[in-house]
């Protein structure tokens, strides 16, 4: 998988203050994955999280003619709602790979994503594309704190996938996520929309590389996403007319 450039990503400047909040958490063991449950509740047994495969998913639940729309780095209060409107217009479900601090900052948008029937994906806290060079403790904090923040922002709906920033998976991070019920999620078609190549270039990349596999990577945060919105406006109906069916990545 291609690795996006930019080191710790565009979140680096904003992450310091946000991470202060995450220090309140000591790991996944102190919070409940079930909506409405608190640590002060009676000592009832919490339901166990069902582990999933630790292999990196690329295939679609819809089979050979399935397409997985995946949208990274949000939620964003300007661009995510525009993409949600397009997805609803064309009756398409997508997987939103959210950065923990963004979810924490925009819980209303996270709840809208869930209400529209889309799936959530853990995309770490600080979008550090060099995570695979960091310690296991660092990776665990990035993944588990983001899981907690996304779940809280959503109103109790847990992420079903984990996508490492820039594809920086490790055997440790894949197993950790899978044990938490989050299937490691890759991609087949990197639209490179974050480089702002132009709407036509984004469309051309999808059409050229779709034979490589069904999971398409777009972005709803990190800058002006006008080109991505317009590309989706063209691609969503066009691919459906070509006989493709939109679905979710395998679990």
C-alpha positions as a Python dict, from the first residue, in 0.01 Angstrom:
ca = {
    (1, 'X'): (0, 0, 0),
    (2, 'X'): (115, 350, -74),
    (3, 'X'): (230, 554, 220),
    (4, 'X'): (109, 911, 234),
    (5, 'X'): (380, 1166, 285),
    (6, 'X'): (383, 1422, 562),
    (7, 'X'): (527, 1248, 866),
    (8, 'X'): (287, 1292, 1151),
    (9, 'X'): (35, 1443, 914),
    (10, 'X'): (-164, 1764, 913),
    (11, 'X'): (-287, 1692, 1263),
    (12, 'X'): (52, 1757, 1418),
    (13, 'X'): (-8, 2123, 1498),
    (14, 'X'): (-344, 2066, 1663),
    (15, 'X'): (-278, 1739, 1838),
    (16, 'X'): (-89, 1858, 2145),
    (17, 'X'): (-387, 2013, 2316),
    (18, 'X'): (-620, 1737, 2212),
    (19, 'X'): (-394, 1466, 2346),
    (20, 'X'): (-423, 1624, 2689),
    (21, 'X'): (-776, 1495, 2694),
    (22, 'X'): (-673, 1145, 2599),
    (23, 'X'): (-442, 1120, 2899),
    (24, 'X'): (-756, 1075, 3106),
    (25, 'X'): (-786, 727, 2962),
    (26, 'X'): (-562, 445, 3074),
    (27, 'X'): (-667, 201, 2808),
    (28, 'X'): (-960, 11, 2675),
    (29, 'X'): (-1007, -185, 2994),
    (30, 'X'): (-1152, 107, 3190),
    (31, 'X'): (-1443, 188, 2963),
    (32, 'X'): (-1737, -4, 2835),
    (33, 'X'): (-1789, -83, 2469),
    (34, 'X'): (-2162, -100, 2531),
    (35, 'X'): (-2367, 219, 2501),
    (36, 'X'): (-2515, 339, 2826),
    (37, 'X'): (-2276, 150, 3055),
    (38, 'X'): (-2057, 337, 3302),
    (39, 'X'): (-1769, 237, 3525),
    (40, 'X'): (-1982, 310, 3834),
    (41, 'X'): (-2247, 55, 3735),
    (42, 'X'): (-2296, -257, 3947),
    (43, 'X'): (-2049, -536, 3886),
    (44, 'X'): (-2238, -690, 3598),
    (45, 'X'): (-2037, -880, 3343),
    (46, 'X'): (-1952, -672, 3037),
    (47, 'X'): (-2005, -844, 2705),
    (48, 'X'): (-1683, -969, 2553),
    (49, 'X'): (-1564, -808, 2232),
    (50, 'X'): (-1558, -1063, 1951),
    (51, 'X'): (-1218, -1083, 1788),
    (52, 'X'): (-1191, -1073, 1408),
    (53, 'X'): (-924, -1170, 1158),
    (54, 'X'): (-596, -980, 1187),
    (55, 'X'): (-524, -1002, 815),
    (56, 'X'): (-562, -675, 627),
    (57, 'X'): (-901, -661, 453),
    (58, 'X'): (-940, -547, 95),
    (59, 'X'): (-1235, -749, -37),
    (60, 'X'): (-1598, -637, -36),
    (61, 'X'): (-1889, -806, 137),
    (62, 'X'): (-2071, -761, -194),
    (63, 'X'): (-1840, -998, -378),
    (64, 'X'): (-1653, -963, -706),
    (65, 'X'): (-1859, -669, -835),
    (66, 'X'): (-1862, -495, -498),
    (67, 'X'): (-1700, -160, -427),
    (68, 'X'): (-1601, -27, -85),
    (69, 'X'): (-1605, 351, -54),
    (70, 'X'): (-1374, 448, 235),
    (71, 'X'): (-1330, 807, 350),
    (72, 'X'): (-1041, 908, 576),
    (73, 'X'): (-920, 1165, 826),
    (74, 'X'): (-1247, 1327, 935),
    (75, 'X'): (-1502, 1392, 1039),
    (76, 'X'): (-1497, 1747, 910),
    (77, 'X'): (-1789, 1984, 973),
    (78, 'X'): (-1777, 2124, 618),
    (79, 'X'): (-1685, 1835, 391),
    (80, 'X'): (-1827, 1528, 566),
    (81, 'X'): (-2189, 1652, 546),
    (82, 'X'): (-2148, 1720, 174),
    (83, 'X'): (-2024, 1367, 117),
    (84, 'X'): (-2303, 1226, 332),
    (85, 'X'): (-2557, 1409, 117),
    (86, 'X'): (-2411, 1257, -201),
    (87, 'X'): (-2398, 909, -51),
    (88, 'X'): (-2763, 939, 49),
    (89, 'X'): (-2862, 1073, -294),
    (90, 'X'): (-2716, 767, -466),
    (91, 'X'): (-2806, 517, -191),
    (92, 'X'): (-2442, 430, -119),
    (93, 'X'): (-2299, 314, 212),
    (94, 'X'): (-1940, 395, 303),
    (95, 'X'): (-1682, 335, 574),
    (96, 'X'): (-1554, 647, 751),
    (97, 'X'): (-1203, 612, 895),
    (98, 'X'): (-1198, 872, 1170),
    (99, 'X'): (-916, 1034, 1361),
    (100, 'X'): (-997, 1028, 1732),
    (101, 'X'): (-950, 1397, 1798),
    (102, 'X'): (-1165, 1489, 1498),
    (103, 'X'): (-1443, 1261, 1623),
    (104, 'X'): (-1414, 1415, 1967),
    (105, 'X'): (-1437, 1766, 1822),
    (106, 'X'): (-1738, 1691, 1598),
    (107, 'X'): (-1961, 1432, 1768),
    (108, 'X'): (-2270, 1561, 1588),
    (109, 'X'): (-2112, 1469, 1255),
    (110, 'X'): (-2010, 1125, 1384),
    (111, 'X'): (-2368, 1061, 1495),
    (112, 'X'): (-2494, 1167, 1151),
    (113, 'X'): (-2258, 920, 984),
    (114, 'X'): (-2396, 641, 1202),
    (115, 'X'): (-2758, 752, 1158),
    (116, 'X'): (-2716, 731, 781),
    (117, 'X'): (-2611, 367, 805),
    (118, 'X'): (-2238, 398, 742),
    (119, 'X'): (-1965, 213, 932),
    (120, 'X'): (-1691, 356, 1152),
    (121, 'X'): (-1320, 286, 1136),
    (122, 'X'): (-1047, 375, 1387),
    (123, 'X'): (-777, 584, 1216),
    (124, 'X'): (-565, 655, 1527),
    (125, 'X'): (-532, 970, 1735),
    (126, 'X'): (-268, 1178, 1557),
    (127, 'X'): (-244, 1029, 1207),
    (128, 'X'): (124, 950, 1250),
    (129, 'X'): (227, 774, 929),
    (130, 'X'): (541, 656, 1107),
    (131, 'X'): (350, 460, 1370),
    (132, 'X'): (515, 137, 1264),
    (133, 'X'): (847, 279, 1390),
    (134, 'X'): (705, 356, 1735),
    (135, 'X'): (684, 138, 2045),
    (136, 'X'): (402, -106, 2109),
    (137, 'X'): (287, 116, 2397),
    (138, 'X'): (262, 414, 2161),
    (139, 'X'): (69, 213, 1904),
    (140, 'X'): (-169, 82, 2169),
    (141, 'X'): (-245, 432, 2297),
    (142, 'X'): (-305, 562, 1945),
    (143, 'X'): (-545, 281, 1861),
    (144, 'X'): (-727, 231, 2191),
    (145, 'X'): (-773, 600, 2274),
    (146, 'X'): (-908, 664, 1925),
    (147, 'X'): (-1145, 371, 1962),
    (148, 'X'): (-1271, 514, 2290),
    (149, 'X'): (-1314, 865, 2151),
    (150, 'X'): (-1496, 753, 1838),
    (151, 'X'): (-1726, 527, 2038),
    (152, 'X'): (-1812, 808, 2278),
    (153, 'X'): (-1869, 1059, 1996),
    (154, 'X'): (-2098, 817, 1814),
    (155, 'X'): (-2315, 758, 2119),
    (156, 'X'): (-2190, 407, 2178),
    (157, 'X'): (-2131, 263, 1830),
    (158, 'X'): (-1786, 106, 1810),
    (159, 'X'): (-1551, 118, 1510),
    (160, 'X'): (-1561, -204, 1307),
    (161, 'X'): (-1223, -154, 1138),
    (162, 'X'): (-877, -13, 1204),
    (163, 'X'): (-681, 160, 928),
    (164, 'X'): (-323, 252, 1009),
    (165, 'X'): (-227, 603, 894),
    (166, 'X'): (-44, 571, 564),
    (167, 'X'): (-76, 195, 589),
    (168, 'X'): (176, 184, 875),
    (169, 'X'): (54, -149, 1015),
    (170, 'X'): (263, -376, 1233),
    (171, 'X'): (193, -734, 1342),
    (172, 'X'): (131, -593, 1690),
    (173, 'X'): (-115, -324, 1578),
    (174, 'X'): (-306, -565, 1357),
    (175, 'X'): (-349, -817, 1638),
    (176, 'X'): (-440, -548, 1892),
    (177, 'X'): (-709, -405, 1665),
    (178, 'X'): (-842, -748, 1567),
    (179, 'X'): (-866, -855, 1930),
    (180, 'X'): (-1078, -543, 1987),
    (181, 'X'): (-1312, -647, 1704),
    (182, 'X'): (-1164, -404, 1448),
    (183, 'X'): (-1058, -567, 1122),
    (184, 'X'): (-738, -412, 982),
    (185, 'X'): (-844, -227, 668),
    (186, 'X'): (-630, -162, 362),
    (187, 'X'): (-710, -13, 23),
    (188, 'X'): (-666, -102, -342),
    (189, 'X'): (-717, 234, -511),
    (190, 'X'): (-551, 541, -363),
    (191, 'X'): (-718, 834, -540),
    (192, 'X'): (-443, 1072, -419),
    (193, 'X'): (-717, 1330, -374),
    (194, 'X'): (-516, 1483, -86),
    (195, 'X'): (-268, 1604, -350),
    (196, 'X'): (-548, 1805, -519),
    (197, 'X'): (-473, 1666, -866),
    (198, 'X'): (-805, 1785, -1009),
    (199, 'X'): (-1148, 1627, -1025),
    (200, 'X'): (-1082, 1464, -1363),
    (201, 'X'): (-757, 1312, -1237),
    (202, 'X'): (-930, 1160, -934),
    (203, 'X'): (-1196, 1007, -1156),
    (204, 'X'): (-936, 877, -1400),
    (205, 'X'): (-735, 716, -1118),
    (206, 'X'): (-1040, 527, -994),
    (207, 'X'): (-1136, 405, -1340),
    (208, 'X'): (-779, 302, -1422),
    (209, 'X'): (-700, 126, -1094),
    (210, 'X'): (-1034, -31, -1003),
    (211, 'X'): (-925, -365, -1154),
    (212, 'X'): (-665, -377, -873),
    (213, 'X'): (-938, -430, -615),
    (214, 'X'): (-1260, -293, -469),
    (215, 'X'): (-1154, -67, -181),
    (216, 'X'): (-1132, 300, -281),
    (217, 'X'): (-964, 563, -64),
    (218, 'X'): (-1094, 921, -45),
    (219, 'X'): (-1055, 1198, 215),
    (220, 'X'): (-1305, 1429, 385),
    (221, 'X'): (-1057, 1634, 592),
    (222, 'X'): (-713, 1789, 579),
    (223, 'X'): (-789, 2069, 336),
    (224, 'X'): (-1018, 2175, 54),
    (225, 'X'): (-1212, 1867, -59),
    (226, 'X'): (-1409, 2027, -340),
    (227, 'X'): (-1237, 1802, -594),
    (228, 'X'): (-1326, 1490, -396),
    (229, 'X'): (-1691, 1592, -364),
    (230, 'X'): (-1717, 1658, -738),
    (231, 'X'): (-1538, 1334, -823),
    (232, 'X'): (-1781, 1138, -607),
    (233, 'X'): (-2071, 1320, -772),
    (234, 'X'): (-1958, 1170, -1103),
    (235, 'X'): (-1827, 833, -986),
    (236, 'X'): (-2109, 715, -762),
    (237, 'X'): (-2377, 696, -1033),
    (238, 'X'): (-2131, 603, -1310),
    (239, 'X'): (-1993, 296, -1135),
    (240, 'X'): (-2342, 184, -1040),
    (241, 'X'): (-2446, 211, -1406),
    (242, 'X'): (-2149, -13, -1491),
    (243, 'X'): (-2293, -288, -1274),
    (244, 'X'): (-2098, -237, -953),
    (245, 'X'): (-2263, -265, -611),
    (246, 'X'): (-2155, -58, -313),
    (247, 'X'): (-2093, -230, 17),
    (248, 'X'): (-1861, -263, 314),
    (249, 'X'): (-1521, -429, 350),
    (250, 'X'): (-1522, -788, 470),
    (251, 'X'): (-1495, -847, 842),
}
